[in-house]
């Protein structure tokens, strides 16, 4: 089975094509972005609503250190606003006379894989993952893309820390008692067939409650939730 997994833009892959990954594998590196406002009208002493006439970079353009953002030429003089950061032009404000750069500036965060399998292909915004076998089901809602090893909850006696820590809990219904206890035991997300709990953890709800028996019978050990496609993949 092949699963297409969306990947955020502006990240650095830490994996390679052909590599077998698991939940401990560093997947991507994300550099934090900050918005930097540059007051073009003040720097060039021009009216705020006229900055467009002087800009060299516009919304969506890439910016590197040393690039000219705006330039004002006179008969004998030339003034320029030079970028001190790398990023993308996010906004041009003709009221304030500013431009905003979304800059890649700050510490880098590594994110581990939330899936297991063989990486067949890496693209800018997605990757292809090959798994041994699996089955997809339709979701009613999902809070995020996530996944991991599954814990199938039959009754409250299954709530043991060694069994559910760092796993995704699958249950018909996540009541307040189950939510509080499992979060204390280190659960990493929820899958339910009824309305999901009020939680900061990732969650999803499977659309058809009739799928419950089939999913429990299949008993696949891993899951991946694709929010954009509204699908959940159970696989091994």
Secondary structure, DSSP 8 states (H G I E B T S, - for coil): -EEEEE--SSEEE-S-TT-EE-TTSEEEEEEEEEEEEEEHHHHHT--GGGGGGTBS--TT-EE-TT-EEEEEE-SS-EEEEE--S-EEEEEEETTTTEEEEEEEEEEEEEEE-SS-EEEEEE-SSEEEEE-SSEEEEEEEEESS-EEEEEEE-SSGGG--HHHHTTSEEEES---HHHHHHHHHTT--EEEESS---S-SSEEEEES-TTHHHHHHHH--SEEEEETTTTEEEEE-
